[in-house]
Amino acid sequence: DNWNAIVIGGSGTGKTFFVQGLVNELHGQGVDIVIVDRGHGYAPLTELHGGALIPFDMSARVSLNPFDLSAGETEPDGIKVSFLLALIR
């Protein structure tokens, strides 16, 4: 029910092509998708599917804090606790 993936390969080996096909397939199944893309190569695909592009670089002053809680939460749920434990390990 919950999985993560990372695609690694040399320049020109088809990583982007593969991931774009995978994203299209998973989006069609209603799966939530988060792509961390330093080069903004997925911006057109994000726009196609109505997603959001969040600038993530030193000048944007955006950070991701895995310890943040959602609005109204006072403690993490079981999924968040499992994620944090895995992250720390």
Gaussian input, Z-matrix of N, CA and C with variables (Angstrom, degrees):
# hf/3-21g

backbone

0 1
 N
 C     1     B1
 C     2     B2     1     A1
 N     3     B3     2     A2     1     D1
 C     4     B4     3     A3     2     D2
 C     5     B5     4     A4     3     D3
 N     6     B6     5     A5     4     D4
 C     7     B7     6     A6     5     D5
 C     8     B8     7     A7     6     D6
 N     9     B9     8     A8     7     D7
 C    10    B10     9     A9     8     D8
 C    11    B11    10    A10     9     D9
 N    12    B12    11    A11    10    D10
 C    13    B13    12    A12    11    D11
 C    14    B14    13    A13    12    D12
 N    15    B15    14    A14    13    D13
 C    16    B16    15    A15    14    D14
 C    17    B17    16    A16    15    D15
 N    18    B18    17    A17    16    D16
 C    19    B19    18    A18    17    D17
 C    20    B20    19    A19    18    D18
 N    21    B21    20    A20    19    D19
 C    22    B22    21    A21    20    D20
 C    23    B23    22    A22    21    D21
 N    24    B24    23    A23    22    D22
 C    25    B25    24    A24    23    D23
 C    26    B26    25    A25    24    D24
 N    27    B27    26    A26    25    D25
 C    28    B28    27    A27    26    D26
 C    29    B29    28    A28    27    D27
 N    30    B30    29    A29    28    D28
 C    31    B31    30    A30    29    D29
 C    32    B32    31    A31    30    D30
 N    33    B33    32    A32    31    D31
 C    34    B34    33    A33    32    D32
 C    35    B35    34    A34    33    D33
 N    36    B36    35    A35    34    D34
 C    37    B37    36    A36    35    D35
 C    38    B38    37    A37    36    D36
 N    39    B39    38    A38    37    D37
 C    40    B40    39    A39    38    D38
 C    41    B41    40    A40    39    D39
 N    42    B42    41    A41    40    D40
 C    43    B43    42    A42    41    D41
 C    44    B44    43    A43    42    D42
 N    45    B45    44    A44    43    D43
 C    46    B46    45    A45    44    D44
 C    47    B47    46    A46    45    D45
 N    48    B48    47    A47    46    D46
 C    49    B49    48    A48    47    D47
 C    50    B50    49    A49    48    D48
 N    51    B51    50    A50    49    D49
 C    52    B52    51    A51    50    D50
 C    53    B53    52    A52    51    D51
 N    54    B54    53    A53    52    D52
 C    55    B55    54    A54    53    D53
 C    56    B56    55    A55    54    D54
 N    57    B57    56    A56    55    D55
 C    58    B58    57    A57    56    D56
 C    59    B59    58    A58    57    D57
 N    60    B60    59    A59    58    D58
 C    61    B61    60    A60    59    D59
 C    62    B62    61    A61    60    D60
 N    63    B63    62    A62    61    D61
 C    64    B64    63    A63    62    D62
 C    65    B65    64    A64    63    D63
 N    66    B66    65    A65    64    D64
 C    67    B67    66    A66    65    D65
 C    68    B68    67    A67    66    D66
 N    69    B69    68    A68    67    D67
 C    70    B70    69    A69    68    D68
 C    71    B71    70    A70    69    D69
 N    72    B72    71    A71    70    D70
 C    73    B73    72    A72    71    D71
 C    74    B74    73    A73    72    D72
 N    75    B75    74    A74    73    D73
 C    76    B76    75    A75    74    D74
 C    77    B77    76    A76    75    D75
 N    78    B78    77    A77    76    D76
 C    79    B79    78    A78    77    D77
 C    80    B80    79    A79    78    D78
 N    81    B81    80    A80    79    D79
 C    82    B82    81    A81    80    D80
 C    83    B83    82    A82    81    D81
 N    84    B84    83    A83    82    D82
 C    85    B85    84    A84    83    D83
 C    86    B86    85    A85    84    D84
 N    87    B87    86    A86    85    D85
 C    88    B88    87    A87    86    D86
 C    89    B89    88    A88    87    D87
 N    90    B90    89    A89    88    D88
 C    91    B91    90    A90    89    D89
 C    92    B92    91    A91    90    D90
 N    93    B93    92    A92    91    D91
 C    94    B94    93    A93    92    D92
 C    95    B95    94    A94    93    D93
 N    96    B96    95    A95    94    D94
 C    97    B97    96    A96    95    D95
 C    98    B98    97    A97    96    D96
 N    99    B99    98    A98    97    D97
 C   100   B100    99    A99    98    D98
 C   101   B101   100   A100    99    D99
 N   102   B102   101   A101   100   D100
 C   103   B103   102   A102   101   D101
 C   104   B104   103   A103   102   D102
 N   105   B105   104   A104   103   D103
 C   106   B106   105   A105   104   D104
 C   107   B107   106   A106   105   D105
 N   108   B108   107   A107   106   D106
 C   109   B109   108   A108   107   D107
 C   110   B110   109   A109   108   D108
 N   111   B111   110   A110   109   D109
 C   112   B112   111   A111   110   D110
 C   113   B113   112   A112   111   D111
 N   114   B114   113   A113   112   D112
 C   115   B115   114   A114   113   D113
 C   116   B116   115   A115   114   D114
 N   117   B117   116   A116   115   D115
 C   118   B118   117   A117   116   D116
 C   119   B119   118   A118   117   D117
 N   120   B120   119   A119   118   D118
 C   121   B121   120   A120   119   D119
 C   122   B122   121   A121   120   D120
 N   123   B123   122   A122   121   D121
 C   124   B124   123   A123   122   D122
 C   125   B125   124   A124   123   D123
 N   126   B126   125   A125   124   D124
 C   127   B127   126   A126   125   D125
 C   128   B128   127   A127   126   D126
 N   129   B129   128   A128   127   D127
 C   130   B130   129   A129   128   D128
 C   131   B131   130   A130   129   D129
 N   132   B132   131   A131   130   D130
 C   133   B133   132   A132   131   D131
 C   134   B134   133   A133   132   D132
 N   135   B135   134   A134   133   D133
 C   136   B136   135   A135   134   D134
 C   137   B137   136   A136   135   D135
 N   138   B138   137   A137   136   D136
 C   139   B139   138   A138   137   D137
 C   140   B140   139   A139   138   D138
 N   141   B141   140   A140   139   D139
 C   142   B142   141   A141   140   D140
 C   143   B143   142   A142   141   D141
 N   144   B144   143   A143   142   D142
 C   145   B145   144   A144   143   D143
 C   146   B146   145   A145   144   D144
 N   147   B147   146   A146   145   D145
 C   148   B148   147   A147   146   D146
 C   149   B149   148   A148   147   D147
 N   150   B150   149   A149   148   D148
 C   151   B151   150   A150   149   D149
 C   152   B152   151   A151   150   D150
 N   153   B153   152   A152   151   D151
 C   154   B154   153   A153   152   D152
 C   155   B155   154   A154   153   D153
 N   156   B156   155   A155   154   D154
 C   157   B157   156   A156   155   D155
 C   158   B158   157   A157   156   D156
 N   159   B159   158   A158   157   D157
 C   160   B160   159   A159   158   D158
 C   161   B161   160   A160   159   D159
 N   162   B162   161   A161   160   D160
 C   163   B163   162   A162   161   D161
 C   164   B164   163   A163   162   D162
 N   165   B165   164   A164   163   D163
 C   166   B166   165   A165   164   D164
 C   167   B167   166   A166   165   D165
 N   168   B168   167   A167   166   D166
 C   169   B169   168   A168   167   D167
 C   170   B170   169   A169   168   D168
 N   171   B171   170   A170   169   D169
 C   172   B172   171   A171   170   D170
 C   173   B173   172   A172   171   D171
 N   174   B174   173   A173   172   D172
 C   175   B175   174   A174   173   D173
 C   176   B176   175   A175   174   D174
 N   177   B177   176   A176   175   D175
 C   178   B178   177   A177   176   D176
 C   179   B179   178   A178   177   D177
 N   180   B180   179   A179   178   D178
 C   181   B181   180   A180   179   D179
 C   182   B182   181   A181   180   D180
 N   183   B183   182   A182   181   D181
 C   184   B184   183   A183   182   D182
 C   185   B185   184   A184   183   D183
 N   186   B186   185   A185   184   D184
 C   187   B187   186   A186   185   D185
 C   188   B188   187   A187   186   D186
 N   189   B189   188   A188   187   D187
 C   190   B190   189   A189   188   D188
 C   191   B191   190   A190   189   D189
 N   192   B192   191   A191   190   D190
 C   193   B193   192   A192   191   D191
 C   194   B194   193   A193   192   D192
 N   195   B195   194   A194   193   D193
 C   196   B196   195   A195   194   D194
 C   197   B197   196   A196   195   D195
 N   198   B198   197   A197   196   D196
 C   199   B199   198   A198   197   D197
 C   200   B200   199   A199   198   D198
 N   201   B201   200   A200   199   D199
 C   202   B202   201   A201   200   D200
 C   203   B203   202   A202   201   D201
 N   204   B204   203   A203   202   D202
 C   205   B205   204   A204   203   D203
 C   206   B206   205   A205   204   D204
 N   207   B207   206   A206   205   D205
 C   208   B208   207   A207   206   D206
 C   209   B209   208   A208   207   D207
 N   210   B210   209   A209   208   D208
 C   211   B211   210   A210   209   D209
 C   212   B212   211   A211   210   D210
 N   213   B213   212   A212   211   D211
 C   214   B214   213   A213   212   D212
 C   215   B215   214   A214   213   D213
 N   216   B216   215   A215   214   D214
 C   217   B217   216   A216   215   D215
 C   218   B218   217   A217   216   D216
 N   219   B219   218   A218   217   D217
 C   220   B220   219   A219   218   D218
 C   221   B221   220   A220   219   D219
 N   222   B222   221   A221   220   D220
 C   223   B223   222   A222   221   D221
 C   224   B224   223   A223   222   D222
 N   225   B225   224   A224   223   D223
 C   226   B226   225   A225   224   D224
 C   227   B227   226   A226   225   D225
 N   228   B228   227   A227   226   D226
 C   229   B229   228   A228   227   D227
 C   230   B230   229   A229   228   D228
 N   231   B231   230   A230   229   D229
 C   232   B232   231   A231   230   D230
 C   233   B233   232   A232   231   D231
 N   234   B234   233   A233   232   D232
 C   235   B235   234   A234   233   D233
 C   236   B236   235   A235   234   D234
 N   237   B237   236   A236   235   D235
 C   238   B238   237   A237   236   D236
 C   239   B239   238   A238   237   D237
 N   240   B240   239   A239   238   D238
 C   241   B241   240   A240   239   D239
 C   242   B242   241   A241   240   D240
 N   243   B243   242   A242   241   D241
 C   244   B244   243   A243   242   D242
 C   245   B245   244   A244   243   D243
 N   246   B246   245   A245   244   D244
 C   247   B247   246   A246   245   D245
 C   248   B248   247   A247   246   D246
 N   249   B249   248   A248   247   D247
 C   250   B250   249   A249   248   D248
 C   251   B251   250   A250   249   D249
 N   252   B252   251   A251   250   D250
 C   253   B253   252   A252   251   D251
 C   254   B254   253   A253   252   D252
 N   255   B255   254   A254   253   D253
 C   256   B256   255   A255   254   D254
 C   257   B257   256   A256   255   D255
 N   258   B258   257   A257   256   D256
 C   259   B259   258   A258   257   D257
 C   260   B260   259   A259   258   D258
 N   261   B261   260   A260   259   D259
 C   262   B262   261   A261   260   D260
 C   263   B263   262   A262   261   D261
 N   264   B264   263   A263   262   D262
 C   265   B265   264   A264   263   D263
 C   266   B266   265   A265   264   D264

   B1=1.4505
   B2=1.5214
   B3=1.3228
   B4=1.4589
   B5=1.5119
   B6=1.3151
   B7=1.4512
   B8=1.5168
   B9=1.2891
   B10=1.4583
   B11=1.5163
   B12=1.3251
   B13=1.4576
   B14=1.5137
   B15=1.2949
   B16=1.4559
   B17=1.5238
   B18=1.3211
   B19=1.4549
   B20=1.5231
   B21=1.3160
   B22=1.4558
   B23=1.5270
   B24=1.3039
   B25=1.4538
   B26=1.5044
   B27=1.2906
   B28=1.4572
   B29=1.5173
   B30=1.3099
   B31=1.4553
   B32=1.5273
   B33=1.3397
   B34=1.4525
   B35=1.5143
   B36=1.3371
   B37=1.4667
   B38=1.5266
   B39=1.3445
   B40=1.4630
   B41=1.5128
   B42=1.3133
   B43=1.4770
   B44=1.5265
   B45=1.3219
   B46=1.4638
   B47=1.5159
   B48=1.3185
   B49=1.4593
   B50=1.5275
   B51=1.3253
   B52=1.4564
   B53=1.5319
   B54=1.3307
   B55=1.4618
   B56=1.5256
   B57=1.3269
   B58=1.4588
   B59=1.5277
   B60=1.3262
   B61=1.4652
   B62=1.5156
   B63=1.3148
   B64=1.4611
   B65=1.5289
   B66=1.3320
   B67=1.4711
   B68=1.5229
   B69=1.3247
   B70=1.4673
   B71=1.5204
   B72=1.3180
   B73=1.4668
   B74=1.5287
   B75=1.3190
   B76=1.4581
   B77=1.5258
   B78=1.3256
   B79=1.4691
   B80=1.5235
   B81=1.3238
   B82=1.4607
   B83=1.5219
   B84=1.3320
   B85=1.4708
   B86=1.5295
   B87=1.3403
   B88=1.4610
   B89=1.5138
   B90=1.3147
   B91=1.4621
   B92=1.5369
   B93=1.3357
   B94=1.4572
   B95=1.5218
   B96=1.3122
   B97=1.4606
   B98=1.5197
   B99=1.3193
   B100=1.4565
   B101=1.5301
   B102=1.3199
   B103=1.4610
   B104=1.5249
   B105=1.3121
   B106=1.4614
   B107=1.5198
   B108=1.3285
   B109=1.4553
   B110=1.5133
   B111=1.2912
   B112=1.4606
   B113=1.5243
   B114=1.3252
   B115=1.4526
   B116=1.5161
   B117=1.3074
   B118=1.4761
   B119=1.5296
   B120=1.3125
   B121=1.4574
   B122=1.5211
   B123=1.3121
   B124=1.4560
   B125=1.5296
   B126=1.3358
   B127=1.4615
   B128=1.5381
   B129=1.3351
   B130=1.4690
   B131=1.5364
   B132=1.3226
   B133=1.4649
   B134=1.5263
   B135=1.3209
   B136=1.4618
   B137=1.5253
   B138=1.3093
   B139=1.4636
   B140=1.5258
   B141=1.3369
   B142=1.4662
   B143=1.5221
   B144=1.3147
   B145=1.4650
   B146=1.5322
   B147=1.3350
   B148=1.4600
   B149=1.5133
   B150=1.3088
   B151=1.4593
   B152=1.5114
   B153=1.2968
   B154=1.4581
   B155=1.5155
   B156=1.3196
   B157=1.4557
   B158=1.5187
   B159=1.3147
   B160=1.4615
   B161=1.5205
   B162=1.3424
   B163=1.4691
   B164=1.5310
   B165=1.3038
   B166=1.4541
   B167=1.5135
   B168=1.3202
   B169=1.4497
   B170=1.5219
   B171=1.3019
   B172=1.4676
   B173=1.5240
   B174=1.3174
   B175=1.4631
   B176=1.5281
   B177=1.3405
   B178=1.4640
   B179=1.5226
   B180=1.3064
   B181=1.4637
   B182=1.5324
   B183=1.3262
   B184=1.4623
   B185=1.5196
   B186=1.3077
   B187=1.4560
   B188=1.5208
   B189=1.3102
   B190=1.4580
   B191=1.5212
   B192=1.3110
   B193=1.4493
   B194=1.5231
   B195=1.3273
   B196=1.4638
   B197=1.5226
   B198=1.3289
   B199=1.4594
   B200=1.5284
   B201=1.3447
   B202=1.4675
   B203=1.5239
   B204=1.3228
   B205=1.4559
   B206=1.5239
   B207=1.3197
   B208=1.4541
   B209=1.5181
   B210=1.3196
   B211=1.4677
   B212=1.5230
   B213=1.3068
   B214=1.4585
   B215=1.5146
   B216=1.3325
   B217=1.4647
   B218=1.5245
   B219=1.3187
   B220=1.4582
   B221=1.5220
   B222=1.3358
   B223=1.4657
   B224=1.5264
   B225=1.3255
   B226=1.4641
   B227=1.5235
   B228=1.3381
   B229=1.4592
   B230=1.5314
   B231=1.3111
   B232=1.4642
   B233=1.5167
   B234=1.3196
   B235=1.4647
   B236=1.5193
   B237=1.3142
   B238=1.4733
   B239=1.5250
   B240=1.3286
   B241=1.4625
   B242=1.5331
   B243=1.3259
   B244=1.4712
   B245=1.5194
   B246=1.3334
   B247=1.4607
   B248=1.5264
   B249=1.3282
   B250=1.4576
   B251=1.5307
   B252=1.3185
   B253=1.4677
   B254=1.5275
   B255=1.3201
   B256=1.4687
   B257=1.5246
   B258=1.3132
   B259=1.4558
   B260=1.5309
   B261=1.2945
   B262=1.4700
   B263=1.5236
   B264=1.3374
   B265=1.4635
   B266=1.5121
   A1=112.26
   A2=118.07
   A3=121.73
   A4=108.20
   A5=116.20
   A6=118.56
   A7=109.87
   A8=115.30
   A9=123.52
   A10=107.68
   A11=115.41
   A12=119.32
   A13=109.11
   A14=114.99
   A15=121.94
   A16=105.49
   A17=115.89
   A18=121.11
   A19=107.36
   A20=115.70
   A21=121.49
   A22=108.90
   A23=116.37
   A24=120.51
   A25=109.77
   A26=115.16
   A27=120.61
   A28=111.96
   A29=115.24
   A30=121.72
   A31=110.07
   A32=115.95
   A33=121.07
   A34=115.89
   A35=117.91
   A36=120.27
   A37=113.71
   A38=117.59
   A39=120.01
   A40=115.22
   A41=118.05
   A42=121.09
   A43=111.53
   A44=116.37
   A45=120.49
   A46=110.59
   A47=117.73
   A48=121.73
   A49=110.91
   A50=116.95
   A51=121.99
   A52=111.37
   A53=116.53
   A54=120.85
   A55=110.75
   A56=118.37
   A57=119.95
   A58=111.16
   A59=116.88
   A60=120.23
   A61=111.52
   A62=116.89
   A63=121.79
   A64=111.05
   A65=116.04
   A66=120.59
   A67=110.36
   A68=117.36
   A69=120.10
   A70=111.60
   A71=116.85
   A72=121.56
   A73=110.90
   A74=117.33
   A75=121.05
   A76=111.52
   A77=117.32
   A78=120.27
   A79=109.91
   A80=116.51
   A81=121.27
   A82=113.25
   A83=115.98
   A84=121.07
   A85=111.91
   A86=116.82
   A87=120.46
   A88=114.55
   A89=117.75
   A90=121.89
   A91=109.86
   A92=117.26
   A93=121.60
   A94=108.46
   A95=116.63
   A96=121.41
   A97=109.99
   A98=115.71
   A99=122.21
   A100=106.57
   A101=115.76
   A102=120.92
   A103=108.17
   A104=116.97
   A105=121.53
   A106=105.31
   A107=115.38
   A108=121.08
   A109=109.67
   A110=116.61
   A111=121.69
   A112=113.36
   A113=117.66
   A114=120.44
   A115=115.79
   A116=118.52
   A117=124.19
   A118=112.76
   A119=118.34
   A120=122.08
   A121=113.38
   A122=117.36
   A123=120.95
   A124=112.37
   A125=117.60
   A126=120.96
   A127=112.25
   A128=119.97
   A129=119.00
   A130=112.75
   A131=117.08
   A132=120.66
   A133=110.55
   A134=116.25
   A135=121.20
   A136=109.87
   A137=116.38
   A138=121.43
   A139=110.86
   A140=116.90
   A141=121.65
   A142=111.73
   A143=116.67
   A144=121.00
   A145=112.88
   A146=117.55
   A147=120.29
   A148=113.64
   A149=116.69
   A150=120.98
   A151=112.16
   A152=115.88
   A153=122.44
   A154=109.03
   A155=115.33
   A156=121.95
   A157=107.44
   A158=116.28
   A159=121.43
   A160=107.88
   A161=117.30
   A162=118.95
   A163=109.69
   A164=116.25
   A165=121.60
   A166=108.24
   A167=115.97
   A168=120.77
   A169=108.43
   A170=116.22
   A171=120.49
   A172=112.39
   A173=118.61
   A174=120.46
   A175=112.30
   A176=118.19
   A177=121.08
   A178=112.24
   A179=116.99
   A180=122.81
   A181=112.11
   A182=115.35
   A183=122.03
   A184=107.80
   A185=116.22
   A186=119.42
   A187=109.39
   A188=115.30
   A189=121.85
   A190=107.35
   A191=116.41
   A192=121.11
   A193=108.61
   A194=118.23
   A195=120.19
   A196=113.21
   A197=117.26
   A198=120.16
   A199=112.44
   A200=118.03
   A201=120.57
   A202=110.37
   A203=114.89
   A204=121.36
   A205=108.36
   A206=116.78
   A207=121.25
   A208=109.70
   A209=116.18
   A210=121.21
   A211=110.31
   A212=116.26
   A213=121.80
   A214=115.07
   A215=118.05
   A216=121.07
   A217=109.74
   A218=115.63
   A219=120.25
   A220=111.68
   A221=115.75
   A222=120.34
   A223=108.21
   A224=117.24
   A225=119.91
   A226=111.99
   A227=115.70
   A228=120.07
   A229=109.03
   A230=116.62
   A231=121.58
   A232=113.70
   A233=117.12
   A234=120.71
   A235=110.22
   A236=116.14
   A237=120.92
   A238=110.27
   A239=117.42
   A240=121.36
   A241=109.82
   A242=117.43
   A243=120.81
   A244=110.81
   A245=116.51
   A246=120.91
   A247=111.04
   A248=116.43
   A249=120.48
   A250=111.63
   A251=116.57
   A252=119.94
   A253=110.63
   A254=116.78
   A255=120.79
   A256=110.32
   A257=116.95
   A258=121.52
   A259=110.74
   A260=116.35
   A261=121.08
   A262=111.14
   A263=116.49
   A264=119.53
   A265=110.01
   D1=-26.10
   D2=-176.84
   D3=-136.43
   D4=120.09
   D5=178.41
   D6=-146.04
   D7=160.41
   D8=178.96
   D9=-127.71
   D10=159.33
   D11=179.17
   D12=-145.18
   D13=154.51
   D14=171.28
   D15=-137.09
   D16=137.17
   D17=179.88
   D18=-115.54
   D19=122.87
   D20=-176.56
   D21=-126.43
   D22=138.17
   D23=176.47
   D24=-178.27
   D25=166.51
   D26=179.69
   D27=-71.75
   D28=166.56
   D29=178.50
   D30=-59.28
   D31=132.92
   D32=176.99
   D33=80.82
   D34=12.91
   D35=-177.40
   D36=-92.66
   D37=-0.99
   D38=176.06
   D39=98.92
   D40=14.47
   D41=-179.17
   D42=-58.32
   D43=-51.30
   D44=-177.32
   D45=-63.26
   D46=-45.13
   D47=178.75
   D48=-57.80
   D49=-46.38
   D50=179.42
   D51=-61.20
   D52=-48.50
   D53=-176.28
   D54=-67.25
   D55=-38.05
   D56=178.11
   D57=-61.02
   D58=-42.90
   D59=176.23
   D60=-63.13
   D61=-42.81
   D62=179.30
   D63=-63.42
   D64=-43.86
   D65=179.30
   D66=-61.58
   D67=-44.48
   D68=178.40
   D69=-59.86
   D70=-43.43
   D71=179.45
   D72=-64.05
   D73=-48.44
   D74=-178.29
   D75=-67.30
   D76=-38.02
   D77=177.81
   D78=-60.84
   D79=-40.29
   D80=177.62
   D81=-62.51
   D82=-22.32
   D83=178.40
   D84=-94.04
   D85=2.69
   D86=178.29
   D87=81.89
   D88=18.03
   D89=-178.78
   D90=-80.69
   D91=135.61
   D92=173.53
   D93=-74.53
   D94=135.60
   D95=-174.46
   D96=-130.03
   D97=134.48
   D98=173.56
   D99=-124.55
   D100=126.05
   D101=178.66
   D102=-118.22
   D103=126.59
   D104=173.55
   D105=-98.06
   D106=112.46
   D107=-172.11
   D108=-133.66
   D109=105.25
   D110=-177.63
   D111=-66.91
   D112=-31.08
   D113=-174.40
   D114=-95.76
   D115=3.45
   D116=-179.58
   D117=61.01
   D118=23.59
   D119=178.56
   D120=-69.18
   D121=-17.40
   D122=-178.82
   D123=-99.36
   D124=5.92
   D125=-179.52
   D126=-57.08
   D127=-45.49
   D128=179.06
   D129=-62.64
   D130=-38.96
   D131=178.82
   D132=-67.53
   D133=-39.05
   D134=177.44
   D135=-61.46
   D136=-44.95
   D137=179.22
   D138=-64.20
   D139=-42.65
   D140=179.63
   D141=-55.74
   D142=-40.64
   D143=-176.78
   D144=-94.62
   D145=8.55
   D146=177.11
   D147=72.49
   D148=27.08
   D149=-179.31
   D150=-85.55
   D151=-176.26
   D152=-179.42
   D153=-116.87
   D154=137.50
   D155=175.74
   D156=-107.05
   D157=119.52
   D158=-178.73
   D159=-110.38
   D160=114.43
   D161=178.03
   D162=-59.16
   D163=132.01
   D164=-176.36
   D165=-133.84
   D166=82.30
   D167=177.00
   D168=-151.94
   D169=174.04
   D170=-174.66
   D171=-60.17
   D172=-36.04
   D173=-177.92
   D174=-76.52
   D175=-22.43
   D176=-178.86
   D177=-78.92
   D178=-18.21
   D179=-178.88
   D180=55.91
   D181=39.74
   D182=176.89
   D183=-105.15
   D184=136.83
   D185=176.63
   D186=-135.05
   D187=156.75
   D188=176.49
   D189=-114.86
   D190=122.25
   D191=-179.88
   D192=-113.49
   D193=108.28
   D194=-178.06
   D195=-65.85
   D196=-12.74
   D197=-179.34
   D198=-92.10
   D199=-5.30
   D200=177.95
   D201=-62.43
   D202=146.44
   D203=173.56
   D204=-108.34
   D205=153.00
   D206=176.49
   D207=-68.63
   D208=159.84
   D209=179.11
   D210=-55.08
   D211=132.13
   D212=179.03
   D213=88.81
   D214=-13.63
   D215=178.80
   D216=-82.07
   D217=139.93
   D218=176.43
   D219=-111.08
   D220=-14.08
   D221=175.68
   D222=-154.04
   D223=154.82
   D224=-176.93
   D225=-71.98
   D226=148.65
   D227=175.11
   D228=-80.79
   D229=178.73
   D230=-176.86
   D231=-60.97
   D232=-37.57
   D233=179.46
   D234=-65.30
   D235=-43.60
   D236=179.82
   D237=-65.02
   D238=-42.22
   D239=178.84
   D240=-61.20
   D241=-44.48
   D242=179.04
   D243=-61.73
   D244=-43.01
   D245=178.49
   D246=-60.79
   D247=-47.51
   D248=-178.17
   D249=-63.90
   D250=-40.17
   D251=178.16
   D252=-63.73
   D253=-41.81
   D254=177.99
   D255=-65.00
   D256=-40.09
   D257=179.77
   D258=-63.81
   D259=-42.56
   D260=-179.19
   D261=-68.70
   D262=-37.66
   D263=179.52
   D264=-62.11

